[in-house]
Amino acid sequence: MATIPAPAEGQEVAVLASGCFWGTEFYLQKIPGVLATTCGYTGGMVKNPTYREVCSKRTGHYEAVHVVFDPAQVSFEEIARVFFETHDPTQRNGQGPDIGPQYRSAVFFQDQAQREVSEKLVGLLEAKGYDVATEILPAATFYSAENYHQDYYDNKGGTPYCHAPRKLF
């Protein structure tokens, strides 16, 4: 399992789930001001789940990315906008061809400010006619995924198959 970096003083954390965590991480780690990303699992009922357990659809976990960022360089709102614009926030119970509860879309807010920003962005999308499926949930324990899931596309090459950037806002 990869080590989850703790934010230093003045840094913040975001935890976002938008389908396969490989693609989510691919786009989020390219944002200037994002200092570290870790693929993992959150929102479930089992402690220290494995990929196999999460894929069994019995743990309740989401595949998610833990992001450490410098708010002096990038705001949570900017990160959340990239999150929404690199997956389909209207798809329920999956993302692209990846179907199952572990691929649900969610923001796990760390504080009231992140919750309000997330609700604002969902409201903007709904005002444009999108039926948003993204859940806005309080932060839960985050467990790192196995090492082979970290920086997947940087290590293996290629680009995400179920995440496609597009302008929503």
Contact map, one row per residue, 1 for C-alpha under 8 A:
1110000000000000000000000000000000000000000000000000000000000000000000000000000000000000000000000000000000000000000000000000000000000000000000011110000000000000000000000
1111000000000000000000000000000000000100000000000000000000000000000000000000000000000000000000000000000000000000000000000000000000000000000000011110010000000000000000000
1111100000000000000000000000000000000100000000000000000000000000000000000000000000000000000000000000000000000000000000000000000000000000000000010000000000000000000000000
0111110000000000000000000000000000000100000000000000000000000000010000000000000000000000000000000000000000000000000000000000000000000000000000010000000000000000000000000
0011111000000000000000000000000000010000000000000000000000000000000100000000000000000000000000000000000000000000000000000000000000000000000000000000000000000000000000000
0001111100000000000000000000000000000000000000000000000000000000000100000000000000000000000000000000000000000000000000000000000000000000000000000000000000000000000000000
0000111111111000000000000000000000000000000000000000000000000000000110000000000000000000000000000000000000000000000000000000000000000000000000000000000000000000000000000
0000011111100000000000000000000000000000000000000000000000000000000000000000000000000000000000000000000000000000000000000000000000000000000000000000000000000000000000000
0000001111100000000000000000000000000000000000000000000000000000000000000000000000000000000000000000000000000000000000000000000000000000000000000000000000000000000000000
0000001111110000000000000000000000000000000000000000000000000000000001100000000000000000000000000000000000000000000000000000000000000000000000000000000000000000000000000
0000001111111000000000000000000000000000000000000000000000000000000111100000000000000000000000000000000000000000000000000000000000000000000000000000000000000000000000000
0000001001111100000000000000000000000000000000000000000000000000000111100000000000000000000000000000000000000000000000000000000000000000000000000000000000000000000000000
0000001000111110000000000000000000000000000000000000000000000000011110000000000000000000000000000000000000000100000000000000000000000000000000000000000000000000000000000
0000000000011111000000000000000000000000000000000000000000000000011110000001000000000000000000000000000000011100000000000000000000000000000000000000000000000000000000000
0000000000001111100000000000000000000000000000000000000000000001111000000000000000000000000000000000000000111100000000000000000000000000001000000000000000000000000000000
0000000000000111110000000000000000000000000000000000000000000001110000000000000000100000000000000000000011110000000000000000000000000000000000000000000000000000000000000
0000000000000011111010010000000000000000000000000000000000000111100000000000000000000000000000000000001111100000000000000000000000000000000000000000000000000000000000000
0000000000000001111110010000000000000000000000000000000000000011000000000000000000100010100000100000001111000000000000000000000000000000000000000000000000000000000000000
0000000000000000111110110000000000000000000000000000000000000011000000000000000000000010000001100100011110000000000000000000000000000000000000000000000000000000010000000
0000000000000000011111110000000000000000000000000000000000000011000000000000000000000000000000100100001000000000000000000000000000000000000000000000000000000000010000000
0000000000000000111111111000000000000011000000000000000000000011100000000000000000000000000000000000000000000000000000000000000000000000000000000000000000000000000000000
0000000000000000000111111100000000000010000000000000000000000000000000000000000000000000000000000000000000000000000000000000000000000000000000000000111110000001000000000
0000000000000000001111111110000000000000000000000000000000000000000000000000000000000000000000000000000000000000000000000000000000000000000000000000000010000011111000000
0000000000000000111111111111000000000000000000000000000000000001100000000000000000100100000000000000000000000000000000000000000000000000000000000000000000000000001000000
0000000000000000000011111111100000001110000000000000000000000000100000000000000000000000000000000000000000000000000000000000000000000000000000000000001000000000000000000
0000000000000000000001111111110000000000000000000000000000000000000000000000000000000000000000000000000000000000000000000000000000000000000000000000001111000011000000000
0000000000000000000000111111111000000000000000000000000000000000000000000000000001100100000000000000000000000000000000000000000000000000000000000000000000000000000000000
0000000000000000000000011111111001001000000000000000000000000000001000000000001001100000000000000000000000000000000000000000000000000000000000000000000000000000000000000
0000000000000000000000001111111001111000000000000000000000000000000000000000000000000000000000000000000000000000000000000000000000000000000000000000000000000000000000000
0000000000000000000000000111111101000000000000000000000000000000000000000000000000000000000000000000000000000000000000000000000000000000000000000000000000000000000000000
0000000000000000000000000011111111000000000000000000000000000000000000000000001000000000000000000000000000000000000000000000000000000000000000000000000000000000000000000
0000000000000000000000000000011111000000000000000000000000000000000000001100000000000000000000000000000000000000000000000000000000000000000000000000000000000000000000000
0000000000000000000000000000001111100000000000000000000000000000000011111100000000000000000000000000000000000000000000000000000000000000000000000000000000000000000000000
0000000000000000000000000001111111111000000000000000000000000000001111000100000000000000000000000000000000000000000000000000000000000000000000000000000000000000000000000
0000000000000000000000000000100011111000000000000000000000000000001111000000000000000000000000000000000000000000000000000000000000000000000000000000000000000000000000000
0000100000000000000000000000100001111100000000000000000000000000001110000000000000000000000000000000000000000000000000000000000000000000000000000000000000000000000000000
0000000000000000000000001001100001111110000000000000000000000000111100000000000000000000000000000000000000000000000000000000000000000000000000000000000000000000000000000
0111000000000000000000001000000000011111000000000000000000000000111000000000000000000000000000000000000000000000000000000000000000000000000000011000010000000000000000000
0000000000000000000011001000000000001111100000000000000000000011110000000000000000000000000000000000000000000000000000000000000000000000000000011000110000000000000000000
0000000000000000000010000000000000000111110000000000000000000011110000000000000000000000000000000000000000000000000000000000000000000000000001111100000000000000000000000
0000000000000000000000000000000000000011111100001000010000001111100000000000000000000000000000000000000000000000000000000000000000000000000001111000000000000000000000000
0000000000000000000000000000000000000001111100000000000000001111000000000000000000000000000000000000000000000000000000000000000000000000000111100000000000000000000000000
0000000000000000000000000000000000000000111110000000000000011100000000000000000000000000000000000000000000000000000000000000000000000000001111000000000000000000000000000
0000000000000000000000000000000000000000111111000000000000111100000000000000000000000000000000000000000000000000000000000000000000000000000000000000000000000000000000000
0000000000000000000000000000000000000000001111100000000000111000000000000000000000000000000000000000000000000000000000000000000000000000000000000000000000000000000000000
0000000000000000000000000000000000000000000111111000000000110000000000000000000000000000000000000000000000000000000000000000000000000000000000000000000000000000000000000
0000000000000000000000000000000000000000000011111000000000000000000000000000000000000000000000000000000000000000000000000000000000000000000000000000000000000000000000000
0000000000000000000000000000000000000000000001111100000000000000000000000000000000000000000000000000000000000000000000000000000000000000000000100000000000000000000000000
0000000000000000000000000000000000000000100001111110110000100000000000000000000000000000000000000000000000000000000000000000000000000000000000100000000000000000000000000
0000000000000000000000000000000000000000000000011111110000000000000000000000000000000000000000000000000000000000000000000000000000000000000000001100000000000000000000000
0000000000000000000000000000000000000000000000001111111000000000000000000000000000000000000000000000000000000000000000000000000000000000000000001100000000000000000000000
0000000000000000000000000000000000000000000000000111111100000000000000000000000000000000000000000000000000000000000000000000000000000000000000000000000000000000000000000
0000000000000000000000000000000000000000000000001111111111100000000000000000000000000000000000000000000000000000000000000000000000000000000000000000000000000000000000000
0000000000000000000000000000000000000000100000001111111111111100000000000000000000000000000000000000010000000000000000000000000000000000000000000000000000000000000000000
0000000000000000000000000000000000000000000000000011111111000000000000000000000000000000000000000000010000000000000000000000000000000000000000000000000000000000000000000
0000000000000000000000000000000000000000000000000001111111100000000000000000000000000000000000000000000000000000000000000000000000000000000000000000000000000000000000000
0000000000000000000000000000000000000000000000000000111111110000000000000000000000000000000000000001110000000000000000000000000000000000000000000000000000000000000000000
0000000000000000000000000000000000000000000000000000111111110000000000000000000000000000000000000000000000000000000000000000000000000000000000000000000000000000000000000
0000000000000000000000000000000000000000000111001000110111111000000000000000000000000000000000000000000000000000000000000000000000000000000000000000000000000000000000000
0000000000000000000000000000000000000000001111000000010011111100000000000000000000000000000000000000110000000000000000000000000000000000000000000000000000000000000000000
0000000000000000000000000000000000000000111110000000010000111110000000000000000000000000000000000000110000000000000000000000000000000000000000000000000000000000000000000
0000000000000000100000000000000000000000111100000000010000011111000000000000000000000000000000000000111100000000000000000000000000000000000000000000000000000000000000000
0000000000000000111110000000000000000011110000000000000000001111100000000000000000000000000000000000011100000000000000000000000000000000000000000000000000000000000000000
0000000000000011111110010000000000000011110000000000000000000111110000000000000000000000000000000000000000000000000000000000000000000000000000000000000000000000000000000
0000000000000011100010011000000000001111100000000000000000000011111000000000000000000000000000000000000000000000000000000000000000000000000000000000000000000000000000000
0001000000001111000000000000000000001111000000000000000000000001111100000000000000000000000000000000000000000000000000000000000000000000000001000000000000000000000000000
0000000000001110000000000001000001111100000000000000000000000000111110000000000000000000000000000000000000000000000000000000000000000000000000000000000000000000000000000
0000111000111100000000000000000001111000000000000000000000000000011111000000000000000000000000000000000000000000000000000000000000000000000000000000000000000000000000000
0000001000111100000000000000000011110000000000000000000000000000001111100100000000000000000000000000000000000000000000000000000000000000000000000000000000000000000000000
0000000001110000000000000000000011100000000000000000000000000000000111111110000000000000000000000000000000000000000000000000000000000000000000000000000000000000000000000
0000000001110000000000000000000010000000000000000000000000000000000011111111000000000000000000000000000000000000000000000000000000000000000000000000000000000000000000000
0000000000000000000000000000000010000000000000000000000000000000000001111110000000000000000000000000000000000000000000000000000000000000000000000000000000000000000000000
0000000000000000000000000000000110000000000000000000000000000000000001111110000000000000000000000000000000000000000000000000000000000000000000000000000000000000000000000
0000000000000000000000000000000111000000000000000000000000000000000011111111011000000000000000000000000000000000000000000000000000000000000000000000000000000000000000000
0000000000000000000000000000000000000000000000000000000000000000000001111111111000000000000000000000000000000000000000000000000000000000000000000000000000000000000000000
0000000000000100000000000000000000000000000000000000000000000000000000100111111100000000000000000000000000000000010010000000000000000000000000000000000000000000000000000
0000000000000000000000000000000000000000000000000000000000000000000000000011111110000000000000000000000000000000010011000000000000000000000000000000000000000000000000000
0000000000000000000000000000000000000000000000000000000000000000000000000111111111000000000000000000000000000000000000000000000000000000000000000000000000000000000000000
0000000000000000000000000001001000000000000000000000000000000000000000000111111111100000000000000000000000000000000000000000000000000000000000000000000000000000000000000
0000000000000000000000000000000000000000000000000000000000000000000000000001111111110000000000000000000000000000000001000000000000000000000000000000000000000000000000000
0000000000000000000000000000000000000000000000000000000000000000000000000000111111111000000000000000000000000000000000001000000000000000000000000000000000000000000000001
0000000000000000000000000011000000000000000000000000000000000000000000000000011111111100000000000000000000000000000000000000000000000000000000000000000000000000000000000
0000000000000001010000010011000000000000000000000000000000000000000000000000001111111110000000000000000000000000000000000000000000000000000000000000000000000000000000000
0000000000000000000000000000000000000000000000000000000000000000000000000000000111111111100000000000000000000000000000000000000000000000000000000000000000000000000000010
0000000000000000000000000000000000000000000000000000000000000000000000000000000011111111000000000000000000000000000000000000000000000000000000000000000000000000000111110
0000000000000000000000010010000000000000000000000000000000000000000000000000000001111111000000000000000000000000000000000000000000000000000000000000000000000000001111000
0000000000000000011000000000000000000000000000000000000000000000000000000000000000111111100000100000000000000000000000000000000000000000000000000000000000000000011110000
0000000000000000000000000000000000000000000000000000000000000000000000000000000000011111111000110000000000000000000000000000000000000000000000000000000000000000001000000
0000000000000000010000000000000000000000000000000000000000000000000000000000000000010011111000000000000010000000000000000000000000011100000000000000000000000000000000000
0000000000000000000000000000000000000000000000000000000000000000000000000000000000000001111100000000000000000000000000000000000001111100000000000000000000000000000000000
0000000000000000000000000000000000000000000000000000000000000000000000000000000000000001111111110000000000000000000000000000000000011000000000000000000000000000000000000
0000000000000000000000000000000000000000000000000000000000000000000000000000000000000000011111100000000110000000000000000000000000001000000000000000000000000000000000000
0000000000000000000000000000000000000000000000000000000000000000000000000000000000000000001111100011111110000000000000000000000000000000000000000000000000000000000000000
0000000000000000001000000000000000000000000000000000000000000000000000000000000000000000001111111111111110000000000000000000000000000000000000000000000000000000000000000
0000000000000000011100000000000000000000000000000000000000000000000000000000000000000011001111111110001110000000000000000000000000000000000000000000000000000000011000000
0000000000000000000000000000000000000000000000000000000000000000000000000000000000000001001001111110000000000000000000000000000000000000000000000000000000000000011000000
0000000000000000000000000000000000000000000000000000000000000000000000000000000000000000000001111110000000000000000000000000000000000000000000000000000000000000010000000
0000000000000000001100000000000000000000000000000000000000000000000000000000000000000000000001111111001000000000000000000000000000000000000000000000000000000000010000000
0000000000000000000000000000000000000000000000000000000000000000000000000000000000000000000011111111101000000000000000000000000000000000000000000000000000000000000000000
0000000000000000000000000000000000000000000000000000000010000000000000000000000000000000000011000111111100000000000000000000000000000000000000000000000000000000000000000
0000000000000000000000000000000000000000000000000000000010011100000000000000000000000000000011000011111100000000000000000000000000000000000000000000000000000000000000000
0000000000000000001000000000000000000000000000000000011010011110000000000000000000000000000011000001111100000000000000000000000000000000000000000000000000000000000000000
0000000000000000111100000000000000000000000000000000000000000110000000000000000000000000000011100111111110000000000000000000000000000000000000000000000000000000000000000
0000000000000000111000000000000000000000000000000000000000000110000000000000000000000000000111100001111111000000000000000000000000000100000000000000000000000000000000000
0000000000000001111000000000000000000000000000000000000000000000000000000000000000000000100111100000001111100000000000000000000000001110000000000000000000000000000000000
0000000000000001110000000000000000000000000000000000000000000000000000000000000000000000000000000000000111110000000000000000000000000111100000000000000000000000000000000
0000000000000011100000000000000000000000000000000000000000000000000000000000000000000000000000000000000011111000000001000000000000000111100000000000000000000000000000000
0000000000000111000000000000000000000000000000000000000000000000000000000000000000000000000000000000000001111100000000000000000000000001111100000000000000000000000000000
0000000000000110000000000000000000000000000000000000000000000000000000000000000000000000000000000000000000111111011000000000000000000001111000000000000000000000000000000
0000000000001110000000000000000000000000000000000000000000000000000000000000000000000000000000000000000000011111011000000000000000000000011000000000000000000000000000000
0000000000000000000000000000000000000000000000000000000000000000000000000000000000000000000000000000000000001111111000000000000000000000010000000000000000000000000000000
0000000000000000000000000000000000000000000000000000000000000000000000000000000000000000000000000000000000001111111100000000000000000000000000000000000000000000000000000
0000000000000000000000000000000000000000000000000000000000000000000000000000000000000000000000000000000000000011111110000000000000000000000000000000000000000000000000000
0000000000000000000000000000000000000000000000000000000000000000000000000001100000000000000000000000000000001111111111000000000000000000000000000000000000000000000000000
0000000000000000000000000000000000000000000000000000000000000000000000000000000000000000000000000000000000001111111111100000000000000001000000000000000000000000000000000
0000000000000000000000000000000000000000000000000000000000000000000000000000000000000000000000000000000000000001111111110000000000000000000000000000000000000000000000000
0000000000000000000000000000000000000000000000000000000000000000000000000001100000000000000000000000000000000000111111111000000000000000000000000000000000000000000000000
0000000000000000000000000000000000000000000000000000000000000000000000000000100100000000000000000000000000100000011111111100000000000001000000000000000000000000000000000
0000000000000000000000000000000000000000000000000000000000000000000000000000000000000000000000000000000000000000001111111110000000000001000000000000000000000000000000000
0000000000000000000000000000000000000000000000000000000000000000000000000000000000000000000000000000000000000000000111111111000000000000000000000000000000000000000000000
0000000000000000000000000000000000000000000000000000000000000000000000000000000010000000000000000000000000000000000011111111100000000000000000000000000000000000000000000
0000000000000000000000000000000000000000000000000000000000000000000000000000000000000000000000000000000000000000000001111111110000010100000000000000000000000000000000000
0000000000000000000000000000000000000000000000000000000000000000000000000000000000000000000000000000000000000000000000111111111000000000000000000000000000000000000000000
0000000000000000000000000000000000000000000000000000000000000000000000000000000000000000000000000000000000000000000000011111111100000000000000000000000000000000000000001
0000000000000000000000000000000000000000000000000000000000000000000000000000000000000000000000000000000000000000000000001111111111110000000000000000000000000000000000011
0000000000000000000000000000000000000000000000000000000000000000000000000000000000000000000000000000000000000000000000000111111111110000000000000000000000000000000000000
0000000000000000000000000000000000000000000000000000000000000000000000000000000000000000000000000000000000000000000000000011111111000000000000000000000000000000000000000
0000000000000000000000000000000000000000000000000000000000000000000000000000000000000000000000000000000000000000000000000001111111000000000000000000000000000000000000000
0000000000000000000000000000000000000000000000000000000000000000000000000000000000000000000000000000000000000000000000000000111111100000000000000000000000000000000000000
0000000000000000000000000000000000000000000000000000000000000000000000000000000000000000010000000000000000000000000000000000111111110000000000000000000000000000000000000
0000000000000000000000000000000000000000000000000000000000000000000000000000000000000000010000000000000000000000000000000000110011111000000000000000000000000000000000000
0000000000000000000000000000000000000000000000000000000000000000000000000000000000000000111000000000000000000000000000000100110001111100000000000000000000000000000000000
0000000000000000000000000000000000000000000000000000000000000000000000000000000000000000111100000000000010000000000000000000000000111110000000000000000000000000000000000
0000000000000000000000000000000000000000000000000000000000000000000000000000000000000000110000000000000111100000000000000100000000011111000000000000000000000000000000000
0000000000000000000000000000000000000000000000000000000000000000000000000000000000000000000000000000000011100000000000000000000000001111100000000000000000000000000000000
0000000000000000000000000000000000000000000000000000000000000000000000000000000000000000000000000000000001111000001001100000000000000111110000000000000000000000000000000
0000000000000000000000000000000000000000000000000000000000000000000000000000000000000000000000000000000001111000000000000000000000000011111000000000000000000000000000000
0000000000000000000000000000000000000000000000000000000000000000000000000000000000000000000000000000000000011110000000000000000000000001111100000000000000000000000000000
0000000000000010000000000000000000000000001000000000000000000000000000000000000000000000000000000000000000011100000000000000000000000000111110000000000000000000000000000
0000000000000000000000000000000000000000011000000000000000000000000000000000000000000000000000000000000000010000000000000000000000000000011111000000000000000000000000000
0000000000000000000000000000000000000000011000000000000000000000000000000000000000000000000000000000000000000000000000000000000000000000001111100000000000000000000000000
0000000000000000000000000000000000000001111000000000000000000000010000000000000000000000000000000000000000000000000000000000000000000000000111110000000000000000000000000
0000000000000000000000000000000000000001110000011000000000000000000000000000000000000000000000000000000000000000000000000000000000000000000011111000000000000000000000000
1111000000000000000000000000000000000111100000000000000000000000000000000000000000000000000000000000000000000000000000000000000000000000000001111100000000000000000000000
1100000000000000000000000000000000000111100000000110000000000000000000000000000000000000000000000000000000000000000000000000000000000000000000111110110000000000000000000
1100000000000000000000000000000000000001000000000110000000000000000000000000000000000000000000000000000000000000000000000000000000000000000000011111110000000000000000000
1100000000000000000000000000000000000000000000000000000000000000000000000000000000000000000000000000000000000000000000000000000000000000000000001111110000000000000000000
0000000000000000000000000000000000000000000000000000000000000000000000000000000000000000000000000000000000000000000000000000000000000000000000000111110100000000000000000
0000000000000000000001000000000000000010000000000000000000000000000000000000000000000000000000000000000000000000000000000000000000000000000000001111111100000000000000000
0100000000000000000001000000000000000110000000000000000000000000000000000000000000000000000000000000000000000000000000000000000000000000000000001111111100000000000000000
0000000000000000000001001100000000000000000000000000000000000000000000000000000000000000000000000000000000000000000000000000000000000000000000000000111111100000000000000
0000000000000000000001000100000000000000000000000000000000000000000000000000000000000000000000000000000000000000000000000000000000000000000000000001111111111000000000000
0000000000000000000001100100000000000000000000000000000000000000000000000000000000000000000000000000000000000000000000000000000000000000000000000000001111111111000000000
0000000000000000000000000100000000000000000000000000000000000000000000000000000000000000000000000000000000000000000000000000000000000000000000000000001111111100000000000
0000000000000000000000000000000000000000000000000000000000000000000000000000000000000000000000000000000000000000000000000000000000000000000000000000001111111000000000000
0000000000000000000000000000000000000000000000000000000000000000000000000000000000000000000000000000000000000000000000000000000000000000000000000000000111111100000000000
0000000000000000000000000000000000000000000000000000000000000000000000000000000000000000000000000000000000000000000000000000000000000000000000000000000111111110000000000
0000000000000000000000000000000000000000000000000000000000000000000000000000000000000000000000000000000000000000000000000000000000000000000000000000000011011111000000000
0000000000000000000000100100000000000000000000000000000000000000000000000000000000000000000000000000000000000000000000000000000000000000000000000000000010001111100000000
0000000000000000000001100100000000000000000000000000000000000000000000000000000000000000000000000000000000000000000000000000000000000000000000000000000010000111111100000
0000000000000000000000100000000000000000000000000000000000000000000000000000000000000000000000000000000000000000000000000000000000000000000000000000000000000011111100000
0000000000000000001100100000000000000000000000000000000000000000000000000000000000000010000000111100000000000000000000000000000000000000000000000000000000000001111100000
0000000000000000000000110000000000000000000000000000000000000000000000000000000000000111000000110000000000000000000000000000000000000000000000000000000000000001111110000
0000000000000000000000000000000000000000000000000000000000000000000000000000000000001110000000000000000000000000000000000000000000000000000000000000000000000001111111000
0000000000000000000000000000000000000000000000000000000000000000000000000000000000001110000000000000000000000000000000000000000000000000000000000000000000000000001111100
0000000000000000000000000000000000000000000000000000000000000000000000000000000000001100000000000000000000000000000000000000000000000000000000000000000000000000000111110
0000000000000000000000000000000000000000000000000000000000000000000000000000000000001000000000000000000000000000000000000000000000000000000000000000000000000000000011111
0000000000000000000000000000000000000000000000000000000000000000000000000000000000011000000000000000000000000000000000000000100000000000000000000000000000000000000001111
0000000000000000000000000000000000000000000000000000000000000000000000000000000010000000000000000000000000000000000000000001100000000000000000000000000000000000000000111
